[in-house]
Amino acid sequence: LDAMDSEDERQGAQILIKAMSAPCMQVAENAGIEGAVVLSKVQSLCKENGFGWGWDAGAMEYTDLMERGVLDPAKVTINAVENSASVAGLVLTTECLVTEIPVEMSEEDKQKMFDQQSMAAGMGPGITQ
C-alpha cells in the first residue's frame, strides 16, 4: 500500500484485500469457528511459509492447502473481487452512497407488526385494516 501514489489507489487496494479475505472468513464461520481469528492466523502463516497456506475446514487444522489437495473454487474469489471493484467504481464515480438506517424495535413492537401482517395476509384481496 505504501508504494501507491494516491489515496484512491490505497482505498481501492484495501477494498480488494477485504473482498479477498471474505471467503476465508466465511468458510470458518460456516464451520463454527471465529472467522477473524482464522484469517489472522492464515495471513501470518502465509507471511512465514509463503503462498498456499490456509485453514482446512474439513480437518479443522492449518496446513499447506496445495500440498493437501484442497482447492479454492476460483469463481467465489473472482466474484468477490468483481463485486467489490464494481461497488468501488460506483462510489468513486457517484461520490455518494445510499444506505438504509436500521430501525430499532422492541420485541413487543416486532410482535405487533408480525401479528398485523399475518392478519392482513389471511383476510384475502381487497380487505384492509
C-alpha positions in Angstrom: 0.0 0.0 0.0 2.9 2.4 0.7 4.0 2.1 -3.0 0.7 3.6 -4.3 0.6 7.2 -5.4 -2.8 8.3 -4.4 -5.3 7.8 -1.6 -7.9 6.5 -4.2 -5.5 3.7 -5.2 -4.9 2.8 -1.5 -8.6 2.7 -0.8 -9.2 0.5 -3.9 -6.5 -1.9 -2.7 -8.0 -2.0 0.8 -11.4 -2.9 -0.7 -9.7 -5.7 -2.8 -7.9 -7.1 0.3 -11.1 -7.1 2.3 -13.0 -8.8 -0.5 -10.4 -11.5 -1.0 -10.4 -12.1 2.8 -14.1 -12.7 3.0 -14.3 -16.2 1.6 -11.7 -17.4 4.2 -13.7 -15.9 7.0 -17.0 -17.3 5.7 -15.6 -20.8 5.4 -14.5 -20.6 9.1 -17.9 -19.1 10.2 -19.7 -21.9 8.4 -17.6 -24.4 10.3 -18.5 -22.7 13.6 -15.1 -21.0 14.1 -14.5 -17.3 14.5 -13.6 -16.1 11.0 -11.4 -13.2 12.0 -9.2 -15.4 14.1 -8.7 -17.9 11.3 -8.0 -15.1 8.8 -5.4 -13.6 11.1 -3.6 -17.0 11.5 -3.8 -17.7 7.8 -2.2 -14.3 7.0 0.6 -14.9 9.4 1.2 -18.4 8.1 1.4 -17.1 4.5 3.9 -14.4 5.5 6.1 -17.1 7.3 5.7 -20.0 4.8 4.6 -18.4 1.5 1.7 -19.0 -0.8 -0.7 -21.9 -0.3 -1.1 -22.0 3.4 -4.6 -21.9 4.9 -7.2 -23.4 7.1 -8.6 -26.8 6.1 -12.2 -26.7 7.4 -12.6 -30.5 6.8 -9.7 -31.4 9.1 -10.0 -28.3 11.3 -6.3 -27.5 11.0 -3.9 -25.1 9.4 -1.9 -26.7 6.6 -0.4 -26.2 3.2 -3.6 -26.5 1.2 -1.9 -27.0 -2.1 0.0 -30.0 -0.8 -3.1 -31.4 0.8 -5.1 -31.0 -2.4 -7.7 -28.6 -1.0 -8.8 -26.4 -3.9 -10.4 -22.9 -3.6 -13.2 -22.5 -6.2 -11.8 -19.6 -8.2 -15.3 -18.5 -9.1 -16.0 -17.4 -5.5 -12.9 -15.3 -5.3 -13.4 -13.9 -8.8 -17.0 -12.9 -7.9 -15.8 -11.3 -4.6 -13.2 -9.2 -6.5 -15.6 -8.2 -9.3 -18.3 -7.2 -6.9 -16.1 -5.2 -4.7 -14.5 -3.5 -7.7 -17.9 -2.7 -9.1 -19.0 -1.1 -5.8 -15.7 0.8 -5.5 -16.2 2.2 -9.1 -19.7 3.3 -8.3 -18.6 5.1 -5.1 -15.7 6.8 -6.9 -17.9 8.0 -9.9 -21.0 9.0 -8.0 -19.3 10.2 -4.8 -22.2 9.1 -2.7 -23.9 6.1 -1.2 -27.5 5.3 -0.2 -27.9 3.2 2.8 -30.7 2.0 5.0 -30.9 3.3 8.5 -31.8 0.4 10.8 -35.0 0.9 12.8 -34.6 -0.2 16.4 -37.8 -2.0 17.5 -38.7 -3.6 20.9 -39.8 -7.2 21.0 -43.3 -6.1 21.6 -43.3 -3.8 18.5 -41.9 -6.7 16.4 -44.7 -9.0 17.6 -47.4 -6.4 16.9 -46.0 -5.9 13.3 -45.9 -9.6 12.8 -49.5 -10.1 14.0 -50.8 -7.2 11.8 -49.0 -8.7 8.7 -50.3 -12.2 9.5 -53.9 -10.9 9.9 -53.8 -8.9 6.7 -52.5 -11.8 4.8 -55.3 -14.0 5.9 -58.1 -11.6 5.0 -57.8 -12.0 1.3 -57.6 -9.4 -1.5 -59.5 -6.1 -1.2 -59.8 -6.2 2.6 -57.5 -3.9 4.5 -57.3 -2.9 8.1 
